[in-house]
Amino acid sequence: MTQHNVHILDLPDEILLLVLKKLDNIDVLYSLLGINNRRLDVIVQEKIFTDVLSFVSISNLTEEISPISALALNRFRNGILPRIHKNVKSFIVESDSFECILGAATYPNLTQLKIFNFNRAFVSRFFLDDSPLQHIGKQQITDLILISNENNNEIEKIDIVHPAVHDYPSLSLNNLSPMTFSSSTLTKLCIDVNDFDDCLALLDGRLKNLAILAAQINYIHRFAFTSHNMDDLPGLKSFSLICNRSTKGYTNLVIPLLRRMSNLEELNLYIHILRGHTFVSGVDLHNEILIHMSRLHTFTFYLASETIITDPTIRISESNIQKTFENGKYQQVICMVDYSDSNTLICRAFTLPFNFHRLEHISYNIPNIIFNSVTYLKVCDATPFKHEFFVRLAKAFPFLKSLSIDNIWPPFLKAEKPYHRDKDWCSLVQYPYLISLDIHHAAVNYVEHFLSEREIYLPRLTELKVFYEDLATVTHNFTRDETRRNCAQVKKLIIGRCTFYPDALCVYFPLLPY
């Protein structure tokens, strides 16, 4: 047989381009630009390789964010970016390397920035008038995404905390000058901020041409703590508000803000409302919000109303709530009713398809829906969770990455015989994408249930939050083989205030960073 040795440079330009398109732009530029080959220099400086540059990598397994190496960064700063600077339209960078990359050259066509690991100090430095880079932020960028990724101070064993799965400190604009975070060119902003006051600050006029705002916040207090410009917002076309905590400020703060957006075309809301004695109905949404938005054509929402039951004899059904959304002005809406205890009722209404990443306070009442977008889930109930519940949970949330269980009631009483258990008690449940499990507010039975490979398989679990005593009991003081496999990939173990960690624990969790 005749053998042919074909070098990559023997390929015609068209085939070479097809091959290089399969590679990451950063790898192409780092490997092939400036290696004393004029033909390759011309090819890799094409816009397809230079218009969008990502200087971070994200692990498919754990979503850990890794910046470019110092060696590669130095080569880009000195030898590559100055040659391709006119082609660059978008940067994806980590805050530590941001100034180095943007300071390497001028980028006349740069309009998009996605920045990981930002914090208050970074934003202040970047947007201050005396910053050497402030002209980019204030006069060039039209599309800005800021992703915080700071470490949580209460964690005892620190690794990387990821925004898709965990809570984390967000940006606060408190006590910052209105000119600190301002721009005359920015039209789209996706940002995580601390509370509703920060959201009001972003809409006080400092971002004059803002048309799209997606804000995720931790708190909506009952009242605003700071006075802001409350003029109408006729230029805003799309608004998304996601609040991670329950709030009593829906009526006082959220509704007045939405009424300022008369030209809004797209609205997304995710809010858990502490409502008193009433729930938010479709009639309420129409009369309080939608009637003020004549141009609105897309409205997606998840609204949970937590109310106090004054008369236990009156039971609100899901069909009662569903009927308030049947006036033809909503897309498909699903309603759920949960009685968390004898005094509290949670009414949920949400549009389909469900597009949010987070669900909390979910009980046994799981609708027959596949929640493909949900990656963070917290379940709680005053009745025990049986194995059948976790079977349904895995089917309803197939891409779950973080699960928190709040239930002190054991799933099976000691006197209960095996044949009294639910019919699916012996089936193995798999959570193929779960990387974080919080069971420190759960009975020890659930610790046993999730760590036993005969019950549940967790191939990607890298973070575990559990009480040390429960963990030691379930693992037989870190010697039990049946629970070893689900612990083998754990890199972060949060086990409360334990002053002594035995050597057996270190062996049982071999990937912990000691």
DAMO-V774186 format. One record per residue. N is the residue number from 1. RES is the residue in one small letter. PHI is phi in whole degrees, 0 to 359 (NA if undefined). OMEGA is omega in degrees with one decimal (NA if undefined). NEAR is the number of other ideal C-beta (glycine too) atoms within 8 Angstrom. Layout:
[[N/RES/PHI/OMEGA/NEAR] [N/RES/PHI/OMEGA/NEAR]]
//
This chain:
[[1/m/NA/178.9/2] [2/t/275/179.6/3] [3/q/258/-179.7/4] [4/h/240/175.3/4] [5/n/261/-176.7/4] [6/v/253/176.7/6] [7/h/276/-178.5/5] [8/i/302/179.8/7] [9/l/284/174.6/7] [10/d/283/-179.2/5] [11/l/285/174.2/9] [12/p/294/-176.1/5] [13/d/304/-177.0/7] [14/e/297/179.9/6] [15/i/288/178.9/8] [16/l/298/177.1/11] [17/l/297/179.0/11] [18/l/299/179.0/8] [19/v/293/-176.0/10] [20/l/291/178.4/12] [21/k/297/-179.7/7] [22/k/284/-176.2/5] [23/l/260/175.8/8] [24/d/288/-177.7/6] [25/n/303/-179.6/11] [26/i/297/179.2/11] [27/d/295/179.7/8] [28/v/297/-177.5/13] [29/l/293/-178.0/15] [30/y/296/-174.5/11] [31/s/273/-167.5/7] [32/l/240/-179.2/11] [33/l/274/176.9/15] [34/g/80/178.3/7] [35/i/249/176.3/7] [36/n/64/173.6/3] [37/n/224/-173.6/8] [38/r/298/-178.5/5] [39/r/297/178.5/7] [40/l/294/177.8/11] [41/d/303/-178.7/10] [42/v/293/-176.0/8] [43/i/294/-173.4/12] [44/v/283/174.0/13] [45/q/269/173.0/11] [46/e/299/-176.6/9] [47/k/299/-178.9/6] [48/i/297/179.6/7] [49/f/258/-171.7/11] [50/t/234/-175.8/13] [51/d/279/178.4/9] [52/v/236/-177.2/7] [53/l/237/179.0/11] [54/s/251/-179.0/10] [55/f/261/174.4/14] [56/v/228/173.0/12] [57/s/236/-177.6/7] [58/i/239/-179.0/8] [59/s/295/176.4/8] [60/n/292/-177.0/4] [61/l/280/-172.6/7] [62/t/243/-176.8/10] [63/e/66/176.2/12] [64/e/292/-177.3/9] [65/i/260/-179.2/13] [66/s/240/177.6/7] [67/p/283/176.2/10] [68/i/295/-178.6/10] [69/s/294/-179.7/6] [70/a/299/179.6/5] [71/l/296/179.5/6] [72/a/293/179.5/10] [73/l/300/-179.9/14] [74/n/297/179.9/8] [75/r/292/177.2/10] [76/f/297/-177.4/15] [77/r/296/-172.7/12] [78/n/267/-171.5/8] [79/g/238/-173.5/9] [80/i/251/-177.0/13] [81/l/301/177.6/11] [82/p/298/-178.7/9] [83/r/272/-173.9/9] [84/i/244/-168.0/12] [85/h/301/-177.4/12] [86/k/287/-178.4/7] [87/n/272/-171.5/10] [88/v/290/177.2/14] [89/k/246/-174.6/9] [90/s/214/174.9/13] [91/f/242/168.4/13] [92/i/242/-169.6/10] [93/v/223/171.9/13] [94/e/260/-170.3/12] [95/s/301/-178.4/11] [96/d/294/-179.0/6] [97/s/258/-174.4/12] [98/f/301/-176.0/12] [99/e/293/177.9/7] [100/c/297/-177.7/9] [101/i/288/-178.5/14] [102/l/287/178.7/10] [103/g/275/-177.0/8] [104/a/285/-177.1/11] [105/a/194/170.7/6] [106/t/266/-176.6/4] [107/y/233/-173.5/11] [108/p/296/-177.0/6] [109/n/252/179.7/8] [110/l/286/-179.8/13] [111/t/231/-175.2/9] [112/q/234/177.4/11] [113/l/225/169.8/11] [114/k/234/-170.9/11] [115/i/239/176.7/14] [116/f/267/174.9/12] [117/n/64/177.3/12] [118/f/282/174.5/11] [119/n/211/-176.3/11] [120/r/300/-179.1/8] [121/a/297/-180.0/6] [122/f/295/-178.7/11] [123/v/297/178.8/13] [124/s/299/-177.4/10] [125/r/292/-175.0/8] [126/f/287/-173.0/11] [127/f/261/176.5/13] [128/l/291/-177.6/9] [129/d/298/-177.4/5] [130/d/270/176.9/4] [131/s/287/178.3/10] [132/p/294/-179.4/4] [133/l/251/-173.6/10] [134/q/297/-179.7/12] [135/h/295/178.2/7] [136/i/291/-178.8/11] [137/g/293/-173.0/13] [138/k/265/-172.1/11] [139/q/236/-176.8/8] [140/q/243/-169.3/11] [141/i/290/175.8/13] [142/t/251/-176.0/9] [143/d/225/-174.2/11] [144/l/232/175.1/14] [145/i/237/179.9/10] [146/l/245/-177.6/11] [147/i/239/179.0/11] [148/s/281/-179.0/13] [149/n/203/-176.2/11] [150/e/278/178.9/9] [151/n/286/177.2/7] [152/n/278/-173.2/10] [153/n/293/-176.9/4] [154/e/276/-179.5/4] [155/i/287/-176.5/10] [156/e/278/178.3/6] [157/k/242/-167.1/9] [158/i/266/169.0/6] [159/d/227/-179.6/9] [160/i/263/178.0/8] [161/v/256/-169.2/11] [162/h/252/-176.0/11] [163/p/296/-179.5/10] [164/a/287/-172.2/8] [165/v/239/-168.1/11] [166/h/247/167.4/9] [167/d/280/-176.7/5] [168/y/199/178.8/10] [169/p/298/-178.1/7] [170/s/252/-179.3/11] [171/l/292/172.8/14] [172/s/238/178.8/9] [173/l/264/-179.5/11] [174/n/304/175.8/8] [175/n/66/173.8/2] [176/l/267/179.2/10] [177/s/299/176.0/4] [178/p/302/179.6/9] [179/m/272/-177.2/6] [180/t/292/-178.4/11] [181/f/244/-176.5/11] [182/s/226/-179.9/10] [183/s/198/176.2/14] [184/s/260/-177.0/8] [185/t/244/-174.8/10] [186/l/295/178.6/13] [187/t/247/-179.1/9] [188/k/224/-180.0/11] [189/l/221/171.4/12] [190/c/244/-170.0/7] [191/i/207/172.4/13] [192/d/253/179.3/11] [193/v/235/-171.6/14] [194/n/287/-175.6/11] [195/d/213/-174.2/12] [196/f/294/176.4/14] [197/d/301/177.6/13] [198/d/294/177.1/15] [199/c/295/177.0/13] [200/l/297/179.2/12] [201/a/296/179.0/14] [202/l/295/-177.3/16] [203/l/251/-178.0/14] [204/d/266/178.4/9] [205/g/111/-177.8/8] [206/r/288/177.5/11] [207/l/249/-164.6/12] [208/k/295/-174.9/7] [209/n/249/-178.6/10] [210/l/294/179.3/14] [211/a/246/-177.5/9] [212/i/229/177.1/11] [213/l/229/173.2/13] [214/a/241/-175.4/11] [215/a/240/170.8/13] [216/q/249/-174.0/10] [217/i/230/179.0/17] [218/n/269/-172.2/9] [219/y/223/163.8/10] [220/i/238/179.9/13] [221/h/287/-176.9/13] [222/r/293/178.9/7] [223/f/225/175.5/7] [224/a/286/-179.1/10] [225/f/269/-176.5/5] [226/t/230/177.0/8] [227/s/280/-179.7/3] [228/h/228/171.7/10] [229/n/297/-175.5/5] [230/m/247/176.5/5] [231/d/294/177.4/6] [232/d/297/-176.3/6] [233/l/239/-175.2/9] [234/p/292/-178.1/6] [235/g/276/-176.9/8] [236/l/281/-177.4/14] [237/k/253/-177.6/9] [238/s/220/-178.5/12] [239/f/221/176.7/13] [240/s/233/179.6/10] [241/l/232/177.1/12] [242/i/239/179.7/11] [243/c/246/-174.5/14] [244/n/275/-179.4/8] [245/r/236/175.9/8] [246/s/292/-172.6/8] [247/t/218/170.1/15] [248/k/255/-175.0/8] [249/g/260/-177.8/12] [250/y/301/-176.3/13] [251/t/288/-174.7/6] [252/n/282/-172.6/8] [253/l/242/-173.3/14] [254/v/291/-178.2/14] [255/i/299/177.1/11] [256/p/301/178.1/9] [257/l/295/-178.0/11] [258/l/297/179.4/13] [259/r/290/175.5/9] [260/r/281/-173.4/11] [261/m/256/-171.9/13] [262/s/291/-178.2/12] [263/n/257/-177.3/10] [264/l/297/179.1/14] [265/e/250/-179.2/9] [266/e/221/-177.1/11] [267/l/223/176.2/15] [268/n/232/-179.2/13] [269/l/230/172.4/11] [270/y/225/-173.8/10] [271/i/214/171.6/13] [272/h/257/-168.5/11] [273/i/255/170.4/13] [274/l/273/-161.8/8] [275/r/259/-176.0/11] [276/g/90/-175.3/6] [277/h/241/-179.4/6] [278/t/227/176.9/7] [279/f/247/178.6/10] [280/v/280/-178.7/12] [281/s/253/176.0/10] [282/g/297/177.2/13] [283/v/295/178.1/7] [284/d/299/-179.3/9] [285/l/300/-179.3/12] [286/h/293/-175.0/11] [287/n/287/-174.7/7] [288/e/268/-173.3/7] [289/i/232/-168.1/11] [290/l/296/-179.9/9] [291/i/296/179.5/7] [292/h/265/-176.2/8] [293/m/233/-174.8/13] [294/s/291/-177.2/5] [295/r/262/-177.0/8] [296/l/292/177.5/11] [297/h/238/179.3/5] [298/t/226/-179.5/7] [299/f/225/176.3/11] [300/t/245/-175.0/9] [301/f/202/164.4/12] [302/y/227/-179.2/13] [303/l/235/176.3/12] [304/a/250/179.2/12] [305/s/252/178.7/12] [306/e/262/-173.3/11] [307/t/236/178.6/13] [308/i/265/179.7/8] [309/i/274/179.5/11] [310/t/268/179.6/4] [311/d/229/-176.7/5] [312/p/298/-178.9/5] [313/t/281/179.0/4] [314/i/265/-178.0/6] [315/r/249/177.1/4] [316/i/270/-178.7/9] [317/s/259/177.4/7] [318/e/297/179.8/8] [319/s/294/177.2/7] [320/n/299/-179.8/8] [321/i/288/-177.5/15] [322/q/303/-176.9/10] [323/k/297/-179.1/7] [324/t/285/178.9/10] [325/f/253/-174.1/12] [326/e/255/179.3/7] [327/n/261/176.8/7] [328/g/84/-177.4/4] [329/k/262/-179.9/6] [330/y/240/168.3/10] [331/q/285/-175.5/7] [332/q/301/-177.5/6] [333/v/237/175.7/12] [334/i/249/179.0/10] [335/c/239/178.6/12] [336/m/226/176.6/11] [337/v/232/178.4/13] [338/d/234/172.1/10] [339/y/263/-174.9/8] [340/s/291/171.4/11] [341/d/202/-175.2/6] [342/s/291/-175.8/6] [343/n/245/-171.5/5] [344/t/232/179.3/11] [345/l/234/174.5/13] [346/i/243/176.2/13] [347/c/256/179.9/14] [348/r/244/172.9/12] [349/a/224/-179.4/15] [350/f/210/-178.4/11] [351/t/274/174.6/13] [352/l/246/-1.7/9] [353/p/291/-179.2/6] [354/f/283/-172.8/12] [355/n/248/-177.5/6] [356/f/267/-173.5/11] [357/h/262/-168.6/7] [358/r/226/171.7/11] [359/l/217/-178.7/10] [360/e/226/176.7/7] [361/h/59/177.5/10] [362/i/276/-179.0/10] [363/s/249/178.3/9] [364/y/300/-173.6/7] [365/n/279/178.0/8] [366/i/262/179.6/9] [367/p/290/-179.3/7] [368/n/279/-176.0/3] [369/i/224/173.9/8] [370/i/263/-179.4/6] [371/f/265/-175.5/9] [372/n/294/-174.7/8] [373/s/274/-172.8/10] [374/v/283/176.2/14] [375/t/245/179.5/13] [376/y/241/-177.3/12] [377/l/220/173.4/15] [378/k/238/179.4/12] [379/v/247/178.8/13] [380/c/206/179.7/10] [381/d/195/177.0/11] [382/a/267/174.7/5] [383/t/242/-175.6/6] [384/p/295/170.5/9] [385/f/270/176.3/12] [386/k/263/-176.0/10] [387/h/300/179.6/14] [388/e/302/178.8/10] [389/f/297/-179.1/10] [390/f/287/171.6/11] [391/v/294/178.5/11] [392/r/295/-179.1/9] [393/l/298/-179.5/12] [394/a/296/179.2/12] [395/k/284/-177.1/8] [396/a/284/-177.6/11] [397/f/234/-171.2/10] [398/p/290/-177.0/9] [399/f/247/-177.6/9] [400/l/297/178.3/15] [401/k/247/-179.2/12] [402/s/223/-178.5/14] [403/l/229/176.3/12] [404/s/238/-177.6/11] [405/i/242/178.9/13] [406/d/239/-179.1/8] [407/n/197/-177.5/13] [408/i/266/-176.8/5] [409/w/265/-178.7/9] [410/p/296/-176.7/8] [411/p/290/179.8/11] [412/f/225/176.2/9] [413/l/287/-176.2/5] [414/k/299/-177.7/4] [415/a/279/-176.1/4] [416/e/284/-178.6/7] [417/k/274/-176.3/5] [418/p/306/-175.8/5] [419/y/287/175.0/4] [420/h/274/-178.2/5] [421/r/286/-179.2/9] [422/d/295/-168.8/7] [423/k/295/-177.3/4] [424/d/260/-172.7/8] [425/w/297/-175.5/10] [426/c/264/-178.5/3] [427/s/279/179.3/7] [428/l/281/179.0/7] [429/v/257/179.2/11] [430/q/241/171.8/8] [431/y/242/-168.4/11] [432/p/292/-176.5/6] [433/y/248/-175.5/10] [434/l/292/178.7/13] [435/i/245/-178.7/13] [436/s/225/180.0/14] [437/l/229/179.2/14] [438/d/245/-179.8/11] [439/i/233/-178.6/14] [440/h/278/173.0/10] [441/h/252/-177.6/9] [442/a/239/176.3/12] [443/a/298/-177.0/10] [444/v/301/178.4/10] [445/n/300/-179.9/10] [446/y/285/173.7/13] [447/v/297/176.5/15] [448/e/301/-174.6/11] [449/h/298/-174.4/12] [450/f/276/-178.6/12] [451/l/268/178.7/11] [452/s/284/-179.2/12] [453/e/289/176.1/10] [454/r/280/-178.6/5] [455/e/257/-173.0/10] [456/i/221/179.3/14] [457/y/246/-177.4/10] [458/l/236/-172.6/10] [459/p/291/-175.6/7] [460/r/243/-176.7/11] [461/l/297/179.8/14] [462/t/239/178.7/12] [463/e/225/-178.3/13] [464/l/227/176.9/12] [465/k/244/-173.2/10] [466/v/200/175.0/13] [467/f/288/-177.9/8] [468/y/302/-176.8/9] [469/e/299/178.3/6] [470/d/294/-179.6/12] [471/l/295/179.6/11] [472/a/296/179.5/9] [473/t/295/-175.3/9] [474/v/292/-177.9/13] [475/t/269/-178.2/14] [476/h/55/-179.0/7] [477/n/57/172.0/7] [478/f/65/176.8/11] [479/t/231/-170.3/7] [480/r/278/-178.8/9] [481/d/289/-175.4/4] [482/e/296/-179.5/7] [483/t/255/-174.5/13] [484/r/288/-173.3/11] [485/r/296/-179.3/7] [486/n/288/178.7/13] [487/c/259/-168.3/13] [488/a/293/-176.5/9] [489/q/261/-175.2/9] [490/v/292/178.6/13] [491/k/252/179.9/10] [492/k/226/-178.5/12] [493/l/239/-178.8/9] [494/i/248/-168.9/12] [495/i/233/177.3/10] [496/g/78/-174.9/7] [497/r/272/176.0/3] [498/c/251/-174.7/7] [499/t/272/-177.5/3] [500/f/225/178.0/4] [501/y/249/-178.0/5] [502/p/292/179.1/8] [503/d/299/-179.1/5] [504/a/298/177.5/9] [505/l/295/-179.8/9] [506/c/297/178.6/11] [507/v/287/-177.4/8] [508/y/291/177.6/11] [509/f/244/-170.4/11] [510/p/291/-176.2/7] [511/l/262/178.0/9] [512/l/293/-178.0/11] [513/p/276/179.3/6] [514/y/274/NA/3]]
//
